[in-house]
Amino acid sequence: MSITPQTEPLTKIKSKQMIEFLKLGKRLDGRSLTEYRDVKIEAGVIGKAEGSAQVSLGNTRVLVGIKVETGPPYSDTPNMGVLTVNAELLPLAHEIFEPGPPDENSIELARVVDRSLRESKALDLESLIIIPGKLAYVVFVDIYILNHDGNLFDASEYAAISGLMNAKLPVVEVEGEEGKPTGDFKELPVRDCPVSITIAKIDEALLVDPTLEEETMATAKITITTTKDGKICAIQKSGGGTFTFEEIMEAQKIARSKAAEVRSLIPGWRG
């Protein structure tokens, strides 16, 4: 994510101090290199949505609302329901976010979350078909960034999967070639719990859950998403820097280990 640079003198001071700390295996906020900030996940925070969740990673806050409607399936997947992920970087979250149509940052954020949900097959899309080729459930995952202090990928991912776990599906009764809501609800068919772990590279150090300040100093980031079985289902690399093969192997080990910790915090996950 792009951010407004600090003033040059402050950047140099912070950069030098941060690198000195990293050489000692420490970070400016007191965490170890592989330690997350405080993670808080609340489900069911929006009463009128089919599902919702709010996630806090330190000072980063993300809200997700799940809306379920009915509509035609895609022509190339007539026997599957529809999943749509959108992200909005609210101006109140950071001074660099402006109102208007989605920019490249919000599009990238939505795609990262969308890919993790699809590639993990977290949602059983086949069970969301009502009338093959004609009518299906359409699941909207709307991400709202409330406060940006780094690591939007992970915060959004945790809020999205928590919102889906919390969501209810309106029961539809088929009458001819149309669907009529009965007023009843059932659980959304969630069968996996993908968890992303974002790691930033500063100098030669790999940092889990980077703050906005750390993202400023990082030459590159990598986001690795794993399924409930620990299989990698998605990877996203950001920034102009590079990772060595050894660093990527170390990053995936860290991601697998930390994902198990985070997954235990997801409300409603019983895997």
N, C-alpha and C positions, 0 to 999 in steps of 0.2 A: 504494500500500500504506500502511496506517495504521501509525504508529509512536508510541512513547512520547515526548512532548515533553521537551526538555531543560529544565533550570531556567531561569527567565526571564532572569537576568543573563547566563548563558552564551549563551543564544539571541541576545540583542541584540549581544553582543560578536562572536560568530561571524558573525552576519548582516552587521554593519557591515564586518567584515574581508573577508568573502567578496565583498561588492558592490564594495569598493575594489579588490580584485584583479581582478574581472571587468571593471571599467572599463579596466584595463590589458591585457585579453585573456588573463588568467592565472587559474589556479585554485589553491586552497589546497594541493593535492597536487603542484603543479608542472606539471600538464598544460596543453596548450592547450585551447581550448573544444571542438574537434572531435577530440580525441585520446582513444582508448580506454585503459583500464588494461591491464596485461599480460593477454593472452588465452591460456589453456592448455586444450586439448581432448584428452582421452584416450578412445579407443574400446575396447570389449571389456573393461570393468573388472569385469563380473559374469559369472562362469563359467557359471552355471546358467540365465541368461536367454538368449532368442533373440538379443538385441542389447542393448547398453548403452553409455553414455558419461558422462563426468564433465567438467564445465566449470568453470573458475575465471576470474572477471573480477575481478582484484585479489583482495580478500578474500571476495568472493561465491563460493559454491560450490554447484553443483547436480548431482545425480545423476539419471540417467534409466535405467530398465529397460524393455526391450521384451519383452512376452510375447505369443505367438501360439497361439491355440486355434482350434477349429472350432465352428461353431454356425449357427443359422438366420440368414439375412440379414434386414434390416428389410423389412417388408411393402411399403413404398412404394419400396424400391430392391431388388427381388428379384434383379437381375443384378449386384449389387455387394457386395464384401466390407464388413466393418465396421471402423471406426476409432474407438477410444475413448481420450480423454485425461483423466487424473486428476492432480491436484496435491496434495501434502501438505506443509504448512509444519511441519517438525519442531520441537518445543520447544527442541531443542539449538541451533537456528539463530539464535534471538533470544528475548529475554525476553518479548516480547509474544505469541509463538506459544504456544498452549495445546493440549493433547491433546483429542481429541474429533472430532465430525463436521466436514466441510468448512465453513469460514466463507465470507463473501463475498469475501475476498481470495484464497483458494485456488481458488474457483470462477471468479473473474475471470481468474486466471493460467492455469488450464486452458483457458478459452474463448479467450483470446488465442492460445495455442499451437495449439489445435484449429483455429481459424479460418485461421491462416496455412498450416497443412498442407492443409486442405480447399480453400481458395480458390486456392492455387497448384497444386492437383492434384499435389502432391509424390508421393503414393502412388497407383499405378494400381489403384484399387479394383475396377475391372471384371475385372482379371486375377486377383482374389482369390476369385472365385466358383468353387465346386467343382461343385455341382449347382444350377442356376438355381432360385431360389425355395425351396430346401430346405437347402442346406448351403454355407457359405462360411468363409473364414478370418476370424477376429476378431483384430485387432491392438490390443493394449493398450499405451498409452504412459503410464508411471507416472513422475511427476516428484516428486523429493524434494529439498527445500531443506535443505542441510546447514549453510550459514552465510549470513546475510543482511547484506550491506553495500551494498545498493542494486542497482537494475537487474535485478530478478528476471526480467522479461519476456525480455530478450535472452539471459541466461544459460540460461534454460529452453528457449528456442527453439533455441539452438545445440546444447544437449545432446539435445533431441528429434530433430532432423534427423540429428545424428551417430549417435545410437543406431539410427535407422532404416537409415542407410547401412550400419551394421555388422551388422544383423540377418539371420538366416537363416530361411527358410521351410520347415517340415517338409513333405516330399512326402507327399501323400495319394493313395491308390489307390481309385478308385470301385468298389464292389461292390454292384450293385443300386441302392439308394437310400441307401447308407451310405458313409462314407469310412473307410479304414483306413490309418494311418501306415505307411510303408514303412521308416522308420528313416533315410532319406536326407534331405538338405537342399538347398535352392537359394536363390539370392539373393532378397531381398524386392524387388519391382518399384518402386524409387524412381526417378522420372524428372525431378524438379526439386529445387532446393535453396533454399527460401525463407530469407531472412535478414532479421531485424527489427533496426531501429536505433531506440533510444529516446533522445529529446531532451527535456531539462527546461528550463523557462523560469524564470530568476531575474532579477528586475528586467527589463531589456530584452535580456538575454543568452540565447543558446541553447547548452546544454551537452550534448554527446554522452556517453553512458554515465555517468549521474549516480551518485555514491556515495549511501549512505544519508543522510549529513549534507546533501548537496546536495538530495536529494529532500525533506528536511525544510523547506528554505528555498524550494523551488520552488512557484510558484503553479499550475503546470500541467505535464503531461507529454504527449508524443505519441509513439506507437510506430508506425513505418511499415515494413511488410514488403514486400519486392520479390522477384520471381522471378529465375531465372537470366538472363532476358532484360532485367532492369531494369524490369519492369512492376510497378506497385503492385498488390498483391493484398489487402492488409488494412491498416486504420488503426484505432488505439485511442487515444482521448484520455482522460486521467485528471486529476483535480484540479478545483478549482472555478474556476480562472482561465481566461483566454481567450488565443487566438492570433489575431493579425491575419492578413489574407490574405497580406500580404508575408512574415510569419513562417512561415506554412505552406508557401509556395512555397520559401523558403529551407531549411526543414526537409526537404522532399522531395528537394532537390538534395543536401543533406548525406547523406541516407539512401541515395540511389542510389550516391553515391561511396564511402561507408564500407562498404556491403554487399559490394562487389567485393573489398575488402580482407579482410573476415571470411570470405567464401565460400572464399577460397584456403586458409583454415586448417581447413576442414571435412574430417576424415579420410574418405577413400573417394570424395570428389566428383571426378569426372573431366570435368565440363563445362568 
